[in-house]
Amino acid sequence: MKTKYLNTYKRLFLVMIAAAFLGCESNLDIEQQGVTSSENFYQSDSDALEAIAAVYESWRGSLYTQYFLKNLLSDDIHCGGGARGDNSQFEQLNEYNFTPANTSVSDLFATYYNVIYLSNLVINRLGPDTEIRQRAVAEAHAIRGAVYFDLITLWGEVPYVISELSPEEYQQPNGSLTELWALVEDDLTYAIDSGALPTKGSAEDMAEPARLTVEAAKSFYGKALLFQERYAESATVLKEVINSGNFQLYPTFDDVLREVSDFSSESVFEYNSLNDAANPWTQGNLLWGIMHGWRSDKLNLFGYFGGLHPIYPAGWGFANPTEELYSAFVEMEGPQGVRLQGTIKTYYELLGMYIALNEGSSVYGNEGYFNWKHRYVGYEVIETSYGFTTTANIRVMRYAEVLLMASEACLQSGDTASALQYINEVRSRVELPALGAVTLQDIKKEKRLELCFEGIRYQDLVRWGDTDALSERGHEIPIFSGLNADGSFNVTYPYSNPNYGFQAKHNLLPFPEHEMNVNQNINQNPGW
């Protein structure tokens, strides 16, 4: 289940280092031993595998930043951490007080264009001579399309780059949305129609499940069409994924992000954990678990060692659920709802696991609710010299998201029967009664609760025009200090700023300050 496929990018890195020295003076053009030049690299099947591994690895490198950026911009979590200022860049995002200098914004933008650069190398340099090379090219197209989807929906008119650039071409202007969306569609349809991607559950997929399938490419394509409000086309593509018969929802919602469901029938695409403590930086999710972990300096978590609960006593306390999200769960399914119990735990429930606040302690960015969906459990922890990581894979897209996108696309294109069928399939897994009719509001609520903390909500709120839900973000930052004498939560709000929160300019992220400083041809997004 844990493959080492994605580690082969290292040799390609050496190739690129060597390429940086091409064009030197003749007296420096000494043949290097043991180094492959860029001209000689993209020739063999092994070269193709190493090149596409580099693309995957770069894309994986974006997951941590994109996950936190997208979730912090939603109305589902408080930033949290050890105290005010623990991670000021994250706090700025969560409170809508960020600028073009925000490091998460700049890091994600830069990483995405590195993915595009590496994808372009594969697409433009590999010939379609063998099945291995054909698959690598198809994967590069699909990944480039998926990355441009995020760039468009987060930044808007980003630079359009599909080839290697000379230094004179580095200062690229804004692209047009028309050509950018066309590129996303062309890339994803190329991958789909190439015949080079395996199907879910095939022998090729089972051998290397961390690589893209044709259904994954179709799912990304259907999502791109949905965001363009091309509902009938989106429904057609997403139905192909559903009707393939290759996917099912994992039986227990409580385990959808756990190692036990890695590469399950619900997985559309996910990145694998290598479970290699000796080489933690190859994990790709080194900080994933510990960022979500509950803080052992604030909470008494040491019952773990006596078997009283599964929570590992190490963590930094970020990404705490909002009270408003908890209330949305209770409104739909009650306090004992299957999905709520698999997503959030209240402080009362922590007490039932023999977990309590240490005397005199309080939890920053918390209203008495704790992230259970991304819980940091001991049986998945890999202890390394750099800290702690987790054996569970990182989900990029689940089949539940496909079903809910299809439900929306079908409803908006007049196929209400299919829309109802797909949303009820999601509800059935968490033991909710079937709806007799479905509205767009039903789908919005279902999607929020099913996919919260998975980096989906912010882009949905923007495309739906529902950003009023974000208007008071940052107005009040909570601190949880246990229970009052009457048993209610002791929550105070010592940090407040009525000027924070979503504004019109936040429909798009700003182009990073560094990009604006070095690229005179790009125009900043409105309001920034």
C-alpha positions as CSV (number, residue, x, y, z in Angstrom):
1,M,0.0,0.0,0.0
2,K,2.9,2.3,0.7
3,T,4.9,2.9,-2.5
4,K,8.3,4.4,-2.9
5,Y,7.4,5.6,-6.4
6,L,7.5,9.3,-5.5
7,N,11.0,9.2,-4.2
8,T,12.6,9.0,-7.7
9,Y,12.5,12.7,-8.3
10,K,15.9,13.1,-6.6
11,R,17.9,12.2,-9.7
12,L,16.0,14.6,-11.8
13,F,16.9,17.4,-9.4
14,L,20.6,16.7,-10.1
15,V,19.8,16.9,-13.8
16,M,18.3,20.3,-13.4
17,I,21.3,21.5,-11.3
18,A,23.5,20.4,-14.2
19,A,21.3,22.1,-16.7
20,A,21.8,25.4,-14.9
21,F,25.5,25.4,-15.9
22,L,24.9,24.9,-19.6
23,G,26.1,27.7,-21.9
24,C,29.2,28.5,-19.8
25,E,32.5,29.5,-21.4
26,S,34.3,26.8,-23.4
27,N,37.1,26.4,-20.9
28,L,34.4,25.5,-18.4
29,D,32.6,23.1,-20.7
30,I,34.2,20.0,-19.2
31,E,32.4,16.7,-19.6
32,Q,30.9,15.9,-16.2
33,Q,31.1,12.3,-15.0
34,G,28.0,10.6,-13.6
35,V,25.7,13.5,-14.5
36,T,23.1,13.4,-17.2
37,S,22.6,16.6,-19.2
38,S,19.1,17.9,-19.7
39,E,19.5,17.3,-23.5
40,N,20.1,13.6,-22.9
41,F,17.7,13.1,-20.0
42,Y,14.1,12.9,-21.5
43,Q,15.0,9.9,-23.7
44,S,14.2,6.6,-21.9
45,D,11.3,5.1,-20.0
46,S,13.2,5.4,-16.7
47,D,13.7,9.1,-17.5
48,A,10.0,9.4,-18.0
49,L,9.3,7.8,-14.6
50,E,11.7,10.1,-12.8
51,A,10.4,13.2,-14.6
52,I,6.8,12.5,-13.8
53,A,7.7,11.6,-10.2
54,A,9.2,15.1,-9.9
55,V,5.9,16.6,-11.0
56,Y,4.0,14.6,-8.4
57,E,6.5,15.4,-5.7
58,S,6.2,19.2,-6.4
59,W,2.4,18.9,-6.4
60,R,2.6,17.1,-3.1
61,G,4.7,19.9,-1.8
62,S,1.8,22.3,-2.2
63,L,-0.6,20.3,-0.1
64,Y,0.3,21.6,3.3
65,T,0.1,25.2,2.3
66,Q,-3.0,24.9,0.2
67,Y,-4.8,22.9,2.9
68,F,-4.2,25.5,5.5
69,L,-4.7,28.5,3.3
70,K,-8.1,27.2,2.0
71,N,-9.4,26.1,5.4
72,L,-8.2,29.2,7.2
73,L,-10.1,31.3,4.6
74,S,-13.3,29.4,5.4
75,D,-15.8,29.8,8.2
76,D,-15.2,26.3,9.6
77,I,-12.1,26.8,11.7
78,H,-10.2,29.2,14.0
79,C,-6.5,29.4,13.4
80,G,-5.5,28.3,16.9
81,G,-2.0,27.5,17.9
82,G,-0.2,28.0,21.2
83,A,-1.0,31.6,21.7
84,R,-1.6,34.9,19.8
85,G,1.1,35.3,17.3
86,D,2.1,31.6,17.2
87,N,1.7,31.7,13.4
88,S,1.0,35.3,12.3
89,Q,0.7,34.4,8.6
90,F,-2.0,31.9,9.3
91,E,-3.8,34.3,11.7
92,Q,-3.8,36.9,8.9
93,L,-5.5,34.5,6.5
94,N,-8.1,33.4,9.1
95,E,-9.0,37.0,10.0
96,Y,-8.8,38.5,6.5
97,N,-6.0,40.8,7.5
98,F,-3.4,39.5,5.0
99,T,-1.5,41.4,2.4
100,P,0.4,40.4,-0.8
101,A,3.4,39.8,1.5
102,N,1.7,36.9,3.3
103,T,4.1,33.9,3.0
104,S,1.3,31.3,2.6
105,V,0.0,33.2,-0.4
106,S,3.4,33.6,-2.0
107,D,4.5,30.0,-1.2
108,L,1.5,28.4,-2.8
109,F,1.7,30.6,-5.9
110,A,5.4,29.8,-6.4
111,T,4.9,26.1,-5.8
112,Y,2.1,25.9,-8.3
113,Y,4.2,27.5,-11.0
114,N,7.0,25.0,-10.1
115,V,4.5,22.2,-10.7
116,I,3.6,23.8,-14.0
117,Y,7.3,24.2,-15.0
118,L,8.0,20.5,-14.3
119,S,4.8,19.5,-16.1
120,N,5.8,21.5,-19.2
121,L,9.1,19.7,-19.3
122,V,7.4,16.4,-19.4
123,I,4.8,17.5,-21.9
124,N,7.2,19.2,-24.3
125,R,10.2,17.0,-24.0
126,L,8.9,13.4,-23.8
127,G,8.0,11.7,-27.0
128,P,4.9,9.4,-27.0
129,D,7.1,6.4,-28.1
130,T,6.1,4.0,-25.4
131,E,3.2,3.3,-23.0
132,I,5.2,4.5,-20.1
133,R,6.0,7.8,-21.7
134,Q,2.4,8.2,-22.9
135,R,1.2,7.7,-19.3
136,A,3.7,10.2,-18.0
137,V,2.6,12.9,-20.5
138,A,-1.1,12.2,-19.8
139,E,-0.4,12.6,-16.0
140,A,1.5,15.8,-16.6
141,H,-1.4,17.3,-18.5
142,A,-3.9,16.3,-15.8
143,I,-1.8,17.7,-13.0
144,R,-1.2,20.9,-14.9
145,G,-4.9,21.3,-15.5
146,A,-5.7,20.7,-11.8
147,V,-3.1,23.2,-10.7
148,Y,-4.3,25.8,-13.2
149,F,-7.9,25.2,-11.8
150,D,-6.7,26.3,-8.4
151,L,-4.8,29.2,-9.7
152,I,-7.8,30.5,-11.6
153,T,-10.3,30.0,-8.8
154,L,-7.9,31.6,-6.2
155,W,-6.1,34.3,-8.2
156,G,-8.1,34.8,-11.4
157,E,-6.1,36.0,-14.4
158,V,-2.8,34.3,-13.7
159,P,0.1,34.1,-16.2
160,Y,-0.5,31.6,-19.0
161,V,2.6,29.4,-19.3
162,I,2.7,26.2,-21.3
163,S,6.3,26.0,-22.4
164,E,9.8,26.6,-21.1
165,L,10.6,30.3,-20.9
166,S,13.9,32.0,-21.8
167,P,15.0,34.7,-19.3
168,E,13.7,37.4,-21.6
169,E,10.2,35.8,-21.2
170,Y,10.1,35.5,-17.4
171,Q,7.9,38.6,-16.9
172,Q,4.6,37.1,-18.2
173,P,1.5,39.2,-18.2
174,N,-1.9,38.2,-16.9
175,G,-3.7,35.6,-19.0
176,S,-7.3,35.9,-19.9
177,L,-9.9,33.7,-18.1
178,T,-11.1,32.4,-21.5
179,E,-7.7,31.0,-22.5
180,L,-6.9,29.8,-19.0
181,W,-10.2,27.8,-18.6
182,A,-9.6,26.5,-22.1
183,L,-6.2,25.3,-21.0
184,V,-7.6,23.5,-18.0
185,E,-10.2,21.7,-20.2
186,D,-7.7,20.9,-22.9
187,D,-5.2,19.4,-20.4
188,L,-7.8,17.3,-18.6
189,T,-9.5,16.1,-21.8
190,Y,-6.1,15.2,-23.2
191,A,-5.5,13.0,-20.2
192,I,-8.9,11.5,-20.3
193,D,-8.9,10.7,-24.1
194,S,-5.2,9.6,-24.2
195,G,-6.0,6.0,-23.2
196,A,-2.9,6.1,-21.2
197,L,-4.4,6.5,-17.7
198,P,-5.5,3.3,-15.9
199,T,-9.0,2.9,-14.5
200,K,-9.7,2.7,-10.8
201,G,-9.1,-0.8,-9.4
202,S,-7.2,-2.1,-12.5
203,A,-4.0,-4.0,-12.1
204,E,-2.0,-0.9,-13.1
205,D,-3.8,1.2,-10.5
206,M,-3.4,-1.4,-7.8
207,A,0.3,-1.6,-8.5
208,E,0.8,2.2,-8.1
209,P,-2.3,3.6,-6.5
210,A,-0.7,7.0,-5.8
211,R,-0.8,7.8,-9.5
212,L,-3.8,9.4,-11.3
213,T,-6.5,7.3,-12.9
214,V,-8.8,8.3,-15.8
215,E,-11.6,8.7,-13.2
216,A,-9.6,11.2,-11.2
217,A,-9.0,13.2,-14.4
218,K,-12.7,13.1,-15.1
219,S,-13.5,14.2,-11.6
220,F,-11.2,17.3,-11.9
221,Y,-12.7,18.0,-15.3
222,G,-16.3,17.8,-14.0
223,K,-15.3,20.1,-11.1
224,A,-13.8,22.7,-13.6
225,L,-17.1,22.6,-15.7
226,L,-19.1,23.0,-12.5
227,F,-17.2,26.1,-11.5
228,Q,-17.9,27.6,-14.9
229,E,-21.6,26.9,-14.4
230,R,-21.7,24.5,-17.4
231,Y,-23.9,22.3,-15.4
232,A,-25.2,19.8,-18.0
233,E,-21.6,19.1,-19.2
234,S,-20.4,18.7,-15.7
235,A,-23.2,16.3,-14.9
236,T,-22.3,14.2,-17.9
237,V,-18.7,13.9,-17.0
238,L,-19.3,13.2,-13.3
239,K,-21.9,10.6,-14.1
240,E,-19.2,8.7,-16.1
241,V,-17.2,8.5,-12.9
242,I,-20.3,7.4,-10.9
243,N,-21.5,4.9,-13.5
244,S,-18.1,3.3,-13.8
245,G,-19.0,1.3,-10.8
246,N,-15.4,1.6,-9.5
247,F,-16.3,3.7,-6.4
248,Q,-18.2,3.3,-3.2
249,L,-18.3,5.4,0.0
250,Y,-16.2,3.9,2.8
251,P,-18.6,2.2,5.2
252,T,-17.6,4.2,8.4
253,F,-17.4,8.0,8.2
254,D,-15.3,8.1,11.3
255,D,-12.4,6.4,9.3
256,V,-12.6,8.3,6.0
257,L,-9.2,10.1,6.7
258,R,-7.6,7.3,8.7
259,E,-4.9,4.9,7.5
260,V,-7.3,2.0,7.5
261,S,-9.1,3.6,4.5
262,D,-6.0,4.5,2.5
263,F,-6.6,3.9,-1.2
264,S,-10.1,2.6,-0.5
265,S,-13.1,2.5,-2.8
266,E,-13.8,6.1,-1.8
267,S,-10.4,7.4,-2.9
268,V,-10.4,9.4,-6.1
269,F,-6.9,10.7,-5.5
270,E,-4.7,10.8,-2.5
271,Y,-1.0,11.2,-1.7
272,N,0.6,8.3,0.1
273,S,2.6,8.3,3.3
274,L,5.8,6.3,3.1
275,N,6.1,5.3,6.8
276,D,9.8,5.9,6.7
277,A,11.0,7.3,10.0
278,A,14.6,7.4,8.8
279,N,13.8,9.8,6.0
280,P,10.9,12.0,7.3
281,W,11.3,14.7,4.7
282,T,10.2,12.3,2.0
283,Q,6.8,11.9,3.8
284,G,5.3,15.0,2.3
285,N,3.0,15.3,5.4
286,L,5.7,15.9,8.0
287,L,3.7,18.6,9.8
288,W,0.2,17.3,8.8
289,G,-0.5,15.4,12.0
290,I,1.3,17.5,14.6
291,M,-0.4,20.8,13.4
292,H,-3.8,19.3,14.2
293,G,-2.7,17.6,17.3
294,W,-4.2,18.8,20.6
295,R,-1.7,20.6,22.8
296,S,-0.3,18.5,25.6
297,D,0.9,21.7,27.3
298,K,-2.7,22.8,27.6
299,L,-4.6,19.5,27.9
300,N,-3.7,16.5,30.0
301,L,-3.4,13.9,27.3
302,F,-1.2,11.4,29.1
303,G,-4.1,8.9,29.6
304,Y,-3.0,7.8,26.2
305,F,-0.2,5.8,27.8
306,G,-2.8,4.0,30.0
307,G,-5.1,3.2,27.1
308,L,-7.8,5.7,28.1
309,H,-7.9,7.3,24.7
310,P,-6.2,7.2,21.3
311,I,-5.0,10.8,21.1
312,Y,-1.2,11.1,20.9
313,P,0.2,13.6,23.5
314,A,1.9,15.9,21.1
315,G,0.5,18.7,19.0
316,W,0.4,22.3,18.1
317,G,-3.3,23.0,18.4
318,F,-4.2,24.5,15.0
319,A,-7.4,24.3,13.0
320,N,-10.1,24.3,15.8
321,P,-13.7,24.0,14.7
322,T,-16.0,27.1,15.1
323,E,-19.0,27.0,17.3
324,E,-21.1,28.0,14.3
325,L,-19.9,24.9,12.4
326,Y,-20.8,22.7,15.4
327,S,-24.2,24.2,15.5
328,A,-24.8,23.5,11.8
329,F,-24.1,19.9,12.5
330,V,-26.5,19.7,15.4
331,E,-29.2,21.5,13.4
332,M,-29.0,18.8,10.7
333,E,-28.3,15.6,12.6
334,G,-28.4,16.2,16.3
335,P,-25.5,16.1,18.9
336,Q,-25.0,12.4,18.4
337,G,-25.0,12.4,14.6
338,V,-22.7,9.9,12.9
339,R,-20.9,12.6,10.9
340,L,-20.7,15.0,13.7
341,Q,-19.2,12.4,16.0
342,G,-16.6,11.7,13.3
343,T,-15.7,15.3,12.8
344,I,-15.9,17.3,16.1
345,K,-15.6,16.5,19.8
346,T,-16.8,18.9,22.5
347,Y,-14.9,19.6,25.7
348,Y,-17.6,17.5,27.5
349,E,-16.7,14.6,25.3
350,L,-13.0,15.1,26.0
351,L,-13.8,14.9,29.7
352,G,-15.4,11.5,29.0
353,M,-12.1,10.4,27.5
354,Y,-10.3,11.6,30.7
355,I,-8.8,14.6,28.9
356,A,-9.0,17.9,30.7
357,L,-7.4,21.3,30.7
358,N,-4.3,21.5,32.8
359,E,-4.8,23.7,35.8
360,G,-4.6,27.4,34.9
361,S,-4.4,26.6,31.2
362,S,-6.5,27.9,28.3
363,V,-6.7,27.1,24.6
364,Y,-6.2,29.9,22.1
365,G,-8.5,30.1,19.1
366,N,-10.9,27.7,20.6
367,E,-14.6,27.8,21.7
368,G,-14.7,24.4,23.4
369,Y,-14.7,22.3,20.2
370,F,-11.9,20.1,19.0
371,N,-11.0,18.7,15.5
372,W,-11.7,15.0,15.6
373,K,-11.7,14.4,11.8
374,H,-7.9,15.1,11.6
375,R,-7.3,13.6,15.1
376,Y,-3.7,12.7,15.9
377,V,-3.9,9.1,17.0
378,G,-1.0,7.1,18.4
379,Y,-1.4,4.1,16.2
380,E,-0.7,6.3,13.1
381,V,2.2,8.3,14.5
382,I,5.7,8.0,13.1
383,E,8.3,9.4,15.5
384,T,11.2,11.0,13.7
385,S,14.2,13.1,14.6
386,Y,12.4,16.1,13.1
387,G,9.1,15.7,15.0
388,F,6.1,13.5,14.4
389,T,4.2,12.7,11.2
390,T,1.4,10.3,10.4
391,T,1.0,7.1,8.4
392,A,-2.4,8.1,7.0
393,N,-2.4,9.3,3.4
394,I,-3.5,12.8,2.4
395,R,-6.8,12.9,0.6
396,V,-7.0,15.2,-2.4
397,M,-10.5,14.2,-3.6
398,R,-13.0,11.7,-2.2
399,Y,-15.9,10.1,-4.0
400,A,-18.3,11.9,-1.6
401,E,-17.2,15.2,-3.2
402,V,-17.9,13.7,-6.7
403,L,-21.4,12.7,-5.6
404,L,-22.2,16.1,-4.2
405,M,-20.7,17.9,-7.2
406,A,-22.8,15.7,-9.5
407,S,-25.9,16.4,-7.3
408,E,-25.4,20.1,-7.8
409,A,-24.7,19.8,-11.5
410,C,-27.8,17.6,-12.1
411,L,-30.0,19.9,-10.0
412,Q,-28.9,23.0,-11.9
413,S,-29.4,21.3,-15.3
414,G,-32.9,20.0,-14.5
415,D,-32.1,16.3,-13.6
416,T,-33.7,16.5,-10.2
417,A,-34.0,12.7,-9.9
418,S,-30.3,12.1,-10.2
419,A,-29.5,15.1,-7.9
420,L,-31.7,13.5,-5.2
421,Q,-30.2,10.1,-5.7
422,Y,-26.6,11.3,-5.3
423,I,-27.2,13.5,-2.2
424,N,-29.1,10.7,-0.5
425,E,-26.2,8.3,-1.1
426,V,-24.0,10.6,0.9
427,R,-26.7,11.0,3.6
428,S,-27.3,7.2,3.8
429,R,-23.7,6.5,4.9
430,V,-24.1,8.7,8.0
431,E,-27.6,7.3,8.8
432,L,-29.5,10.4,7.8
433,P,-33.1,10.0,6.4
434,A,-33.4,10.3,2.6
435,L,-34.6,13.6,1.3
436,G,-37.9,13.6,-0.7
437,A,-36.8,16.6,-2.7
438,V,-33.6,18.5,-3.0
439,T,-32.7,22.2,-3.2
440,L,-29.4,24.0,-3.8
441,Q,-29.4,25.0,-0.2
442,D,-29.7,21.3,0.8
443,I,-26.6,20.5,-1.3
444,K,-24.6,23.5,0.1
445,K,-25.4,22.3,3.7
446,E,-24.6,18.7,2.9
447,K,-21.3,19.6,1.2
448,R,-20.2,21.8,4.1
449,L,-20.7,19.1,6.7
450,E,-19.4,16.2,4.6
451,L,-16.2,17.9,3.5
452,C,-15.4,20.4,6.2
453,F,-11.6,20.7,7.0
454,E,-10.8,19.3,3.6
455,G,-10.1,22.6,1.8
456,I,-13.3,22.8,-0.2
457,R,-15.5,25.4,1.4
458,Y,-13.8,28.8,0.6
459,Q,-13.8,28.3,-3.2
460,D,-17.4,27.2,-3.0
461,L,-18.5,30.2,-1.0
462,V,-16.8,32.5,-3.5
463,R,-18.4,30.9,-6.6
464,W,-21.8,30.7,-4.9
465,G,-21.7,34.4,-3.9
466,D,-22.1,33.3,-0.3
467,T,-19.2,35.2,1.2
468,D,-21.4,37.1,3.7
469,A,-20.7,34.0,5.8
470,L,-17.1,35.3,6.0
471,S,-17.8,39.0,6.7
472,E,-17.2,38.8,10.5
473,R,-14.1,36.6,10.4
474,G,-11.5,38.1,12.7
475,H,-13.9,40.4,14.6
476,E,-13.5,38.3,17.8
477,I,-10.9,35.6,18.5
478,P,-11.8,33.2,21.3
479,I,-9.9,31.6,24.1
480,F,-11.4,28.6,25.9
481,S,-10.7,28.2,29.6
482,G,-12.7,25.2,30.6
483,L,-16.1,25.2,32.4
484,N,-17.9,27.9,34.3
485,A,-19.5,27.1,37.6
486,D,-22.8,26.4,35.9
487,G,-21.1,23.9,33.5
488,S,-21.2,26.1,30.5
489,F,-18.1,26.8,28.4
490,N,-15.8,29.5,29.7
491,V,-15.0,31.4,26.4
492,T,-13.7,34.9,26.3
493,Y,-12.8,37.1,23.3
494,P,-9.8,39.3,24.2
495,Y,-8.7,39.9,20.7
496,S,-11.1,41.8,18.4
497,N,-11.0,44.1,15.4
498,P,-14.3,45.1,13.7
499,N,-12.4,46.1,10.5
500,Y,-11.3,42.5,9.7
501,G,-13.4,40.1,7.7
502,F,-14.1,39.3,4.1
503,Q,-14.3,42.3,1.7
504,A,-14.9,42.5,-2.0
505,K,-11.2,42.3,-2.8
506,H,-11.0,38.9,-1.1
507,N,-12.9,37.2,-4.0
508,L,-9.4,36.8,-5.4
509,L,-6.1,36.5,-3.6
510,P,-3.4,39.1,-4.3
511,F,-0.5,38.3,-6.5
512,P,2.5,37.9,-4.2
513,E,4.5,41.0,-3.3
514,H,7.7,39.3,-4.8
515,E,5.9,38.6,-8.1
516,M,4.8,42.2,-8.3
517,N,8.3,43.4,-7.6
518,V,10.0,41.4,-10.3
519,N,7.3,41.3,-12.9
520,Q,6.4,44.6,-14.4
521,N,3.9,43.1,-16.9
522,I,1.5,41.7,-14.4
523,N,-1.5,43.7,-13.0
524,Q,-2.4,43.3,-9.4
525,N,-5.9,42.0,-8.6
526,P,-8.6,44.7,-7.8
527,G,-8.4,46.2,-4.3
528,W,-4.9,45.0,-3.5
